[in-house]
Amino acid sequence: MNFSDKIVWITGASSGIGKALAIELSKLNTKIILSSRKKEDLELVKLQCKNINDVKIITLDLEDYTNLQPKVDEAISLFGKIDILVNNGGISQRSFVKDTLISVDKRIMDINYLGTVALSKAMLPHFIENKKGHFVVTTSIVGKIGTPLRSSYAASKHALHGFFDSLRAELFKDNIAVTLVCPGFVNTNVSKNALTGNGTPQEKMDVATENGIDPEHFAKLMIKVIKNKKEEVYIAGAKEKLAVFAKRFYPKLLSIMIRKLSVT
């Protein structure tokens, strides 16, 4: 795949992985649509991109998942088509199950799962009509394994794997690709913005997140994955990748290891 003149729409583009991905793609002469709830932050990201005339902004809220069709129509109208939809928007969690309000569980599922699914389903007719398209989904290593303090976050990411694996099988004949990208720890504000049990942000950086992969490096690796239309990849440290391996072949051992994890 040559990214020159491709139209890529990125959600969650105001910071972190989405921001880094937009900046790196802009260096490849890609036409980009940036989306998140925060217009001012998106404007700042746009200024850091190359060829800013080829970068457009659409504000959207994934939690408002019943009203995303107009956003898709707007996105298509900007450049006449969409080649790749990068479903990167979402929110994390830092709370024990026993301390988490059911309203927080619902909000995480609404944003991470239903918002992503609704946006993708609204985009689907466009891809089918063009007989090509590419859904890229940022999930997580906890989309493969569950760890303490992330029950609903893990559930939302597991759900994305189930949905998009099914979608991939259905759309093969239509030349539409699906790529699931599973990050490990990446040095972004994801832990600062993570919801606590009562729904308020944690507002502090986890040590593991702070020591995670640099977003710029992550974005470069992610671009290679998108280019090669990989089905599922893990961009993570050795320990996170080992955990996925252990989950498949030594699940009992992984359960013991996870119980010993630090939960601070």
N, C-alpha and C positions, 0 to 999 in steps of 0.2 A: 504493500500500500504506500502510495505517495501522498503525504499530507498536504502538499501544495494545493491550495484552492478547495480543499475539503471544508465542509461546514460542520463544525463540532459544537454542540450545545452542552454546557457543563453546569450542573446544579451544585449548590454548595461551593460556589466559586469565589466567595468573598474572603476566604482565608484558607490556610492549611493546604491540603492536597489539591483541592480545586483551584486555588490561586496559583500554586506552583505549576500545575498542569497547563493552565491557560497561558502563563508566561512562556513556558517551554514550547508549547504548540505554536505560539505566535512567531517564534523564531524560524518555524518551518513554513511560513507563509500560509498558515491555516486561517480560515475565516472562523471566528469564534463568537458564540453567544454566551454571555455570563449571566448566571441567575443565582439569586438568594433573596432573603427578605431585606437585606441591607443595601440600599441603593448607593449611599455614600461610600461604603467600603468597596462596592463593585466599581465605582468610578475610579477609586485609587488603584485597583487592580488593572483596570483598563489603561491607565497612564503608564503602568510598568510594562505593558505589552508592546511588542514591535508592530508597526503598521496599525496604529490605533483606529484608522478608518475602517479596518476590517474586523473591528471588535464592537459588538453591540451588547446592550444590556436589557434584560427583562426581569423585573422583580417578580418573585412568586413565593408563596408560602406552601410548602408541601403538606402542612397540617390541614390546609383548606383543600382537601383532595377532591371534593366534588365540583370544584370550579377551575379545573386545570385545562380543559379543552380550549378555551379562548387563548390561553398562554401558548399552547402548541400552535394554534392557527397564527398567532402573532409571530412566533419564532420562524415558522415556514415562510411567512411573507417577507421577512427581512432579507433573505438571500435567495428565495425561490425554492429552497429545499433544505433538508437536514440529512447529512450523511451518517453522523454518529451522535447518539445521545449518551452522555456520560452521567449516569445517576449517582452522584457523589454526595448529595445533601443528606444530612441526618444529624442525630443527636445521641450522645452516649449517656451512661448511667453510672453512679457510684453509690449504691445502697443495698443493704441486706433485704431479702424478700420480706422478712418479718416487719421491717420498718418502712416498706414502700406502699404508699397509697395506691389503690387500684386506678385512680385517675392518672397517676404517673405512668403506670403500666400502659394504659390506653394511649396516652399522649405519645409515648415512645413508639408504639405500634402504628399509630396514625401517621406519624412523620416518616419513620424509617421504612415501614412496609407499605401501608396503603397509599401514602403519597407517591412513593416510587412506582408502585404498580399502576396507580391511576394515570400518572404522567406517561408511562410506557404504553399503556393501553390506548391512550389518546393519540400517541405517535404512531401506533401500529398500522392504521390504514394507509398512512403516507408511505411507510416502508414497503408495505405489500403492493401498493400501486406502482411504486418505482422498481419493484423486484430487486431491491437491495436496501441495506441498512445495517446498522450495528448498534446493539445495546451493550453498553459497558456499565457494570454495576460495582461500586465500591462497597464490599461487604466487610468482613473482618475475619481474623483468625478465630474469634469467638463465634463466627458463623459456622465453624466446624466443631468447636469444643465450648463447653460452658465453664465459666470461672466465677469465683465469688464476687459479689457486688455488681454483677452485670447481668442478672437474670433476664430482665425484659429486653435489654439491649441484645443479648445473645439470642433470645427468642426471635426478635425482629430480623436479625441477620440470618439465622437458620431458615426463617420463612422465605427470605429472598432467594436463597439457594433452591428451595423446593419449587418456587414459582418460576424462576428463570431457567432452571434445568428443564422443566416441562415446556416452557415457551420455546426453548432452543430446539427441542425435538419436533414441535409443531411447525416451526418456521423454516426448517432446513430446506424444504422444496422451494421456498421463496427467496433463497439466497440472502437470508438475514442471519447475521451472526450474533451470538451472545457471549460476552466475556465477563466472568466473575473474578474480580481482583480482591484478594484477601490481605489487607495490611496487617502487620504486627504493630509494634509500637513505633509511632512516627511523631517527631517533635513538632506538634501543633497544639492549638488551644483546645483540643477535644476534651481533655480531662477538666480544664477550667470551666467549660460550658456544660459538662455532664450534669444530669439531674440527680439530686439527692432524693431521699425518700418522700419528702414533702413537696417536691417539684421545683425547689430553688436550685440555682446552679451551685456547683461545688466551689468554684472560684479559686481553685488552687491547682498547681501543676503536680501530677504524679511523678515520682522519681523515675519510674520506668519510661514514661512518656517523654520526659525531659531528656533522657538518654537515648531516645529512639532515633530512627533513620531521619536524616535531613530531608525535608519536603522536596527540595530541588532534585536531589538524587533519586528520591522515590518517583518523582514525576518522569524523569528520564527513563527509568526502568519500566514505568507504566506505559509510556509511549511505545516502547519496543513490544510490549505485550499486545497493545491495541493493534499495532502494525501487523503482527503475525496472527491476529485473530485467535489467540489462545482461548480455550474454553474456561479454564480455571487456573489461577496462579496464586502463589503465596509470596508476597514481597515482605519479608520479615527477617528477624534475626534467627540464629541457629536454634535457640531454645524453642521459639514459637513453631518453627518448622518441625522440630523433633516432636513437639506435642501433637501435631496433626498426624504424624507418622504413628506415634504411639496410640492415638485414639483408634486408628484403623486396625493395627495389628496387636497391640497390647493394652486394651481398654482398662483392664483392672489395674495395671501398673500406673496408667495415667491418672486414674481416680485417686490413687494413693498420693501421687505427686501433687495433684491439685489441692488436696486437703491441707497440704503443708505450705501452700502459698501464703505469702504475707498479704494481709488484707488492708494495709494502711497505705 
